[in-house]
Amino acid sequence: MLGNWTEPNVQSLQQQLLQWLQQVPAICAKLPKQSYSTADLGPVWLDLPISQDDNALVIYLPAQQRSPQSMALFMLMNHLVSPEYFHALRTEQQLGYLVGTGYVPMNLKPGIAFYVQSPKVAPADLYYATLIFYRKFLEELPELTIEEFAELKQSLQGQIKERDNSLSSRAKRVWLAIGQCDPECQLASLIQQQLEQLTLTQFIDFCYTLLAPDYDAIFLATGPAPEHSHMQQLSVKELSSKLKLHQDDDH
């Protein structure tokens, strides 16, 4: 219970819940957590036409496992690449007015999304512009110094440690922890521990793997895939038939 509650309020609710549990004939089975894996699919292009005139491209790079280390890596990658991607495609090239990246976990697995919305540039051209950005980013990545890497980690850790600024944000965090089977709300601390242990070499290796041409990425676009593309172009139905269903702790 969060907010302006007294201890008697809490005890009263606790007693009501205990009485209710005594009336339940049997403990209900835990609902399985189900998710679909894109592992081994390779890059997939989904053409999703819309009625609006604008074009859009979202590139989603999902993790293949869920762990505090994987979350730390994806968070740190997003923390580094987000301002650079915006500067390259929005400020310098002016390809669209909505440009950015985001840390986007799904089914408890981390992931990162690159997105561009443009009134004039086709999705295929947005794709090529992003590929050029990837190449330049990876070429310059080895120039990242140990000192700069330490500052990057400290900046992200500062964001993770930020206190809740409202009861609603605290309640959201607690509900999220419950949904993640983390009743002690320890996940943030575990991610910070992984950040502290993370080396520059590990991070660079991760970035090269994540942005590799054959990574199991999903491209959501308002138009067809680029010509001579090495990726599969599938419908939503075709993709759904290829995904593997995982349950509970099956990564």
HELIX and SHEET records of a PDB file:
HELIX    1   1 GLU A    7  GLN A   23  1                                  17    
HELIX    2   2 PRO A   68  PHE A   86  1                                  19    
HELIX    3   3 HIS A   87  GLU A   92  3                                   6    
HELIX    4   4 PRO A  123  GLU A  140  1                                  18    
HELIX    5   5 LEU A  141  GLU A  143  5                                   3    
HELIX    6   6 ILE A  146  LYS A  161  1                                  16    
HELIX    7   7 LEU A  167  GLY A  179  1                                  13    
HELIX    8   8 LEU A  187  GLN A  197  1                                  11    
HELIX    9   9 LEU A  200  LEU A  210  1                                  11    
HELIX   10  10 VAL A  236  LYS A  242  1                                   7    
SHEET    1   A 2 GLN A  34  SER A  37  0                                        
SHEET    2   A 2 LYS A 244  GLN A 247 -1                                        
SHEET    1   B 6 LEU A  98  TYR A 103  0                                        
SHEET    2   B 6 GLY A 111  SER A 118 -1                                        
SHEET    3   B 6 ASN A  55  PRO A  62 -1                                        
SHEET    4   B 6 ILE A 218  ALA A 221 -1                                        
SHEET    5   B 6 VAL A  44  ASP A  47  1                                        
SHEET    6   B 6 GLN A 232  LEU A 234  1                                        
END                                                                             
